[in-house]
Amino acid sequence: MLTELGLVLRFREDERPNQRPWAGWVRPDVSRPIFLIGRPFDGQVPAPGNGPMVALLAPDRPAVARAWQAALNHGGTDEGAPELRPEYHADYYGAYFRDLDGNKLCVCCHDAVAGQ
């Protein structure tokens, strides 16, 4: 799903003694911002919260749809298909899903379509 947003893997560190596994993705032309995932620092079992959500910015509306579909193809569950959501603003185009652990994620684009 991250490749649909133009992100590439910057690093991956598998679990080793006294270290937690984690990985980070970035856009190919910049070092920041970076999207990181890993095991919880406190060593407890990961659990989705009620309310937290990660929103990922897509370069355009077709990328929103592709990322959402990729998430569903890999076992994610639909929380809102790609569409305009004018309650946020006139050009907000977003989609929502949950990952395999139940975390809610959003993929969105804030840009107007050219010519509109």
C-alpha positions as CSV (number, residue, x, y, z in Angstrom):
1,M,0.0,0.0,0.0
2,L,2.8,2.4,0.8
3,T,4.3,2.0,-2.8
4,E,1.0,3.4,-4.1
5,L,1.7,6.6,-2.2
6,G,5.2,6.9,-3.7
7,L,7.0,5.8,-0.5
8,V,10.1,3.5,-0.5
9,L,11.6,1.5,2.2
10,R,14.4,3.5,3.8
11,F,15.5,0.9,6.4
12,R,14.4,-2.3,8.1
13,E,15.8,-3.8,11.2
14,D,14.6,-7.3,12.2
15,E,14.3,-8.4,15.8
16,R,17.7,-8.9,17.5
17,P,18.6,-9.4,21.1
18,N,18.0,-6.2,23.1
19,Q,16.4,-4.5,20.1
20,R,12.9,-4.2,18.7
21,P,12.2,-4.6,15.1
22,W,11.2,-1.6,13.1
23,A,11.1,-0.1,9.6
24,G,10.8,3.3,8.0
25,W,9.5,4.6,4.6
26,V,10.1,7.9,2.8
27,R,9.5,9.6,-0.5
28,P,12.5,8.8,-2.7
29,D,13.7,12.4,-3.1
30,V,13.6,13.4,0.6
31,S,14.7,12.0,4.0
32,R,11.8,13.4,6.0
33,P,9.0,13.0,6.9
34,I,9.4,9.4,7.5
35,F,6.7,6.8,8.3
36,L,7.8,4.4,11.0
37,I,6.3,1.2,12.3
38,G,7.7,-1.1,15.0
39,R,6.9,-3.0,18.1
40,P,5.8,-0.9,21.1
41,F,8.6,0.6,23.1
42,D,7.2,-0.7,26.4
43,G,7.3,-4.3,25.1
44,Q,3.6,-4.8,25.6
45,V,1.3,-6.4,23.0
46,P,0.3,-3.9,20.3
47,A,-3.4,-2.9,20.5
48,P,-5.5,-0.5,18.5
49,G,-6.7,2.5,20.5
50,N,-10.1,4.0,20.3
51,G,-9.7,7.2,18.4
52,P,-6.0,7.2,17.2
53,M,-5.7,7.2,13.4
54,V,-2.8,7.6,11.0
55,A,-3.4,9.7,7.9
56,L,-1.1,9.3,4.9
57,L,-0.9,11.9,2.2
58,A,-1.3,10.7,-1.4
59,P,0.1,12.6,-4.4
60,D,-3.3,12.5,-6.2
61,R,-6.8,11.0,-6.1
62,P,-6.1,7.9,-8.1
63,A,-3.3,7.0,-5.6
64,V,-5.9,7.2,-2.8
65,A,-8.0,4.7,-4.6
66,R,-5.1,2.4,-5.4
67,A,-3.7,2.5,-1.8
68,W,-7.2,1.8,-0.4
69,Q,-7.7,-1.1,-2.8
70,A,-4.2,-2.5,-2.0
71,A,-5.0,-2.4,1.7
72,L,-8.2,-4.4,1.2
73,N,-6.5,-6.8,-1.1
74,H,-4.0,-7.6,1.7
75,G,-6.7,-8.3,4.3
76,G,-7.6,-4.8,5.5
77,T,-11.2,-3.9,6.2
78,D,-13.2,-1.1,4.6
79,E,-14.0,1.9,6.8
80,G,-14.9,4.3,4.0
81,A,-14.4,4.0,0.2
82,P,-12.5,6.7,-1.7
83,E,-14.6,9.8,-2.2
84,L,-14.9,13.5,-1.8
85,R,-15.6,14.5,1.8
86,P,-16.7,18.1,1.6
87,E,-17.4,18.2,5.4
88,Y,-13.6,18.6,5.8
89,H,-13.1,20.9,2.8
90,A,-14.2,21.2,-0.9
91,D,-11.1,19.3,-2.3
92,Y,-10.7,16.7,0.5
93,Y,-10.6,13.2,-1.2
94,G,-10.1,10.4,1.3
95,A,-10.5,6.7,2.0
96,Y,-10.4,4.8,5.3
97,F,-9.5,1.2,6.3
98,R,-8.3,-0.9,9.2
99,D,-5.2,-2.9,9.1
100,L,-4.9,-6.6,10.2
101,D,-4.4,-5.4,13.8
102,G,-7.5,-3.2,13.8
103,N,-5.7,0.1,13.5
104,K,-7.6,2.8,11.5
105,L,-5.7,4.4,8.7
106,C,-6.7,7.1,6.2
107,V,-5.2,7.9,2.8
108,C,-6.1,11.4,1.5
109,C,-5.4,14.0,-1.1
110,H,-6.1,17.7,-0.5
111,D,-5.6,18.9,-4.1
112,A,-8.3,20.0,-6.5
113,V,-8.6,18.2,-9.8
114,A,-7.0,20.2,-12.6
115,G,-9.5,22.1,-14.7
116,Q,-12.2,22.2,-12.0
